[in-house]
């Protein structure tokens, strides 16, 4: 995904100037200028792509298994990996919402109660989904709002929460170490709506393999 191009196209589709778009989204004008001029780029090349299934629905294809863990996942490594995204912003294509990556994402993603309960293939899937955060935000669909019900989130999610559907695929290797197929997983992005009006990715939940579904790329 070309983030700079996506941000520019999104702003131009609204007909807003950079200043107006900045006031509407909370993104500093200087940051917009950097995005659109290509000065703000993805920090590290990732082997990730976006395809469509037979029904025209998008899937993020992750071509590398970075976090292997035969018995358990080293979640501290996942947390460290996720820190590269902090400070970034990504648009959701379906509804043009701007999603921020805050400093709490790495620890929440890697250490939440939900994450600690994951085992086997689901744990491995969530760990490796960390490689595709930008694309999983981009293809997110079916946003649903819910009120904040916990006092501890009175400030960081003062304006409630949003959940979006997303999908990704991970490779399955044969005995010869070549990729045989990709297993498809679904998940739900949990996004908090802060008192500042900004929306932050908080975690990815409900990760589950789509039974009987795989794809070739």
Secondary structure as a PSIPRED ss2 file (coil, helix, strand):
# PSIPRED VFORMAT (PSIPRED V4.0)

   1 X C   1.000  0.000  0.000
   2 X C   1.000  0.000  0.000
   3 X H   0.000  1.000  0.000
   4 X H   0.000  1.000  0.000
   5 X H   0.000  1.000  0.000
   6 X H   0.000  1.000  0.000
   7 X H   0.000  1.000  0.000
   8 X H   0.000  1.000  0.000
   9 X H   0.000  1.000  0.000
  10 X H   0.000  1.000  0.000
  11 X H   0.000  1.000  0.000
  12 X H   0.000  1.000  0.000
  13 X H   0.000  1.000  0.000
  14 X H   0.000  1.000  0.000
  15 X C   1.000  0.000  0.000
  16 X C   1.000  0.000  0.000
  17 X C   1.000  0.000  0.000
  18 X H   0.000  1.000  0.000
  19 X H   0.000  1.000  0.000
  20 X H   0.000  1.000  0.000
  21 X H   0.000  1.000  0.000
  22 X H   0.000  1.000  0.000
  23 X H   0.000  1.000  0.000
  24 X H   0.000  1.000  0.000
  25 X H   0.000  1.000  0.000
  26 X C   1.000  0.000  0.000
  27 X C   1.000  0.000  0.000
  28 X C   1.000  0.000  0.000
  29 X H   0.000  1.000  0.000
  30 X H   0.000  1.000  0.000
  31 X H   0.000  1.000  0.000
  32 X H   0.000  1.000  0.000
  33 X H   0.000  1.000  0.000
  34 X H   0.000  1.000  0.000
  35 X H   0.000  1.000  0.000
  36 X H   0.000  1.000  0.000
  37 X H   0.000  1.000  0.000
  38 X C   1.000  0.000  0.000
  39 X C   1.000  0.000  0.000
  40 X C   1.000  0.000  0.000
  41 X C   1.000  0.000  0.000
  42 X C   1.000  0.000  0.000
  43 X C   1.000  0.000  0.000
  44 X C   1.000  0.000  0.000
  45 X C   1.000  0.000  0.000
  46 X C   1.000  0.000  0.000
  47 X C   1.000  0.000  0.000
  48 X E   0.000  0.000  1.000
  49 X E   0.000  0.000  1.000
  50 X E   0.000  0.000  1.000
  51 X E   0.000  0.000  1.000
  52 X E   0.000  0.000  1.000
  53 X C   1.000  0.000  0.000
  54 X C   1.000  0.000  0.000
  55 X C   1.000  0.000  0.000
  56 X C   1.000  0.000  0.000
  57 X C   1.000  0.000  0.000
  58 X E   0.000  0.000  1.000
  59 X E   0.000  0.000  1.000
  60 X E   0.000  0.000  1.000
  61 X E   0.000  0.000  1.000
  62 X E   0.000  0.000  1.000
  63 X C   1.000  0.000  0.000
  64 X C   1.000  0.000  0.000
  65 X C   1.000  0.000  0.000
  66 X C   1.000  0.000  0.000
  67 X C   1.000  0.000  0.000
  68 X C   1.000  0.000  0.000
  69 X C   1.000  0.000  0.000
  70 X C   1.000  0.000  0.000
  71 X C   1.000  0.000  0.000
  72 X C   1.000  0.000  0.000
  73 X C   1.000  0.000  0.000
  74 X C   1.000  0.000  0.000
  75 X H   0.000  1.000  0.000
  76 X H   0.000  1.000  0.000
  77 X H   0.000  1.000  0.000
  78 X H   0.000  1.000  0.000
  79 X H   0.000  1.000  0.000
  80 X H   0.000  1.000  0.000
  81 X H   0.000  1.000  0.000
  82 X H   0.000  1.000  0.000
  83 X H   0.000  1.000  0.000
  84 X H   0.000  1.000  0.000
  85 X H   0.000  1.000  0.000
  86 X C   1.000  0.000  0.000
  87 X C   1.000  0.000  0.000
  88 X C   1.000  0.000  0.000
  89 X E   0.000  0.000  1.000
  90 X E   0.000  0.000  1.000
  91 X E   0.000  0.000  1.000
  92 X C   1.000  0.000  0.000
  93 X C   1.000  0.000  0.000
  94 X C   1.000  0.000  0.000
  95 X C   1.000  0.000  0.000
  96 X C   1.000  0.000  0.000
  97 X C   1.000  0.000  0.000
  98 X E   0.000  0.000  1.000
  99 X E   0.000  0.000  1.000
 100 X E   0.000  0.000  1.000
 101 X C   1.000  0.000  0.000
 102 X C   1.000  0.000  0.000
 103 X C   1.000  0.000  0.000
 104 X C   1.000  0.000  0.000
 105 X H   0.000  1.000  0.000
 106 X H   0.000  1.000  0.000
 107 X H   0.000  1.000  0.000
 108 X H   0.000  1.000  0.000
 109 X H   0.000  1.000  0.000
 110 X H   0.000  1.000  0.000
 111 X H   0.000  1.000  0.000
 112 X C   1.000  0.000  0.000
 113 X H   0.000  1.000  0.000
 114 X H   0.000  1.000  0.000
 115 X H   0.000  1.000  0.000
 116 X H   0.000  1.000  0.000
 117 X H   0.000  1.000  0.000
 118 X C   1.000  0.000  0.000
 119 X C   1.000  0.000  0.000
 120 X H   0.000  1.000  0.000
 121 X H   0.000  1.000  0.000
 122 X H   0.000  1.000  0.000
 123 X H   0.000  1.000  0.000
 124 X H   0.000  1.000  0.000
 125 X H   0.000  1.000  0.000
 126 X H   0.000  1.000  0.000
 127 X H   0.000  1.000  0.000
 128 X H   0.000  1.000  0.000
 129 X H   0.000  1.000  0.000
 130 X H   0.000  1.000  0.000
 131 X H   0.000  1.000  0.000
 132 X H   0.000  1.000  0.000
 133 X H   0.000  1.000  0.000
 134 X H   0.000  1.000  0.000
 135 X H   0.000  1.000  0.000
 136 X H   0.000  1.000  0.000
 137 X H   0.000  1.000  0.000
 138 X H   0.000  1.000  0.000
 139 X C   1.000  0.000  0.000
 140 X C   1.000  0.000  0.000
 141 X E   0.000  0.000  1.000
 142 X E   0.000  0.000  1.000
 143 X E   0.000  0.000  1.000
 144 X E   0.000  0.000  1.000
 145 X E   0.000  0.000  1.000
 146 X E   0.000  0.000  1.000
 147 X C   1.000  0.000  0.000
 148 X C   1.000  0.000  0.000
 149 X C   1.000  0.000  0.000
 150 X C   1.000  0.000  0.000
 151 X H   0.000  1.000  0.000
 152 X H   0.000  1.000  0.000
 153 X H   0.000  1.000  0.000
 154 X C   1.000  0.000  0.000
 155 X C   1.000  0.000  0.000
 156 X C   1.000  0.000  0.000
 157 X C   1.000  0.000  0.000
 158 X C   1.000  0.000  0.000
 159 X C   1.000  0.000  0.000
 160 X C   1.000  0.000  0.000
 161 X E   0.000  0.000  1.000
 162 X E   0.000  0.000  1.000
 163 X E   0.000  0.000  1.000
 164 X E   0.000  0.000  1.000
 165 X E   0.000  0.000  1.000
 166 X E   0.000  0.000  1.000
 167 X E   0.000  0.000  1.000
 168 X E   0.000  0.000  1.000
 169 X E   0.000  0.000  1.000
 170 X E   0.000  0.000  1.000
 171 X E   0.000  0.000  1.000
 172 X E   0.000  0.000  1.000
 173 X E   0.000  0.000  1.000
 174 X C   1.000  0.000  0.000
 175 X C   1.000  0.000  0.000
 176 X C   1.000  0.000  0.000
 177 X C   1.000  0.000  0.000
 178 X C   1.000  0.000  0.000
 179 X E   0.000  0.000  1.000
 180 X E   0.000  0.000  1.000
 181 X E   0.000  0.000  1.000
 182 X E   0.000  0.000  1.000
 183 X E   0.000  0.000  1.000
 184 X E   0.000  0.000  1.000
 185 X E   0.000  0.000  1.000
 186 X E   0.000  0.000  1.000
 187 X E   0.000  0.000  1.000
 188 X E   0.000  0.000  1.000
 189 X E   0.000  0.000  1.000
 190 X E   0.000  0.000  1.000
 191 X E   0.000  0.000  1.000
 192 X E   0.000  0.000  1.000
 193 X E   0.000  0.000  1.000
 194 X C   1.000  0.000  0.000
 195 X C   1.000  0.000  0.000
 196 X C   1.000  0.000  0.000
 197 X C   1.000  0.000  0.000
 198 X C   1.000  0.000  0.000
 199 X E   0.000  0.000  1.000
 200 X E   0.000  0.000  1.000
 201 X E   0.000  0.000  1.000
 202 X E   0.000  0.000  1.000
 203 X E   0.000  0.000  1.000
 204 X E   0.000  0.000  1.000
 205 X E   0.000  0.000  1.000
 206 X E   0.000  0.000  1.000
 207 X E   0.000  0.000  1.000
 208 X E   0.000  0.000  1.000
 209 X E   0.000  0.000  1.000
 210 X E   0.000  0.000  1.000
 211 X E   0.000  0.000  1.000
 212 X E   0.000  0.000  1.000
 213 X E   0.000  0.000  1.000
 214 X E   0.000  0.000  1.000
 215 X E   0.000  0.000  1.000
 216 X C   1.000  0.000  0.000
 217 X C   1.000  0.000  0.000
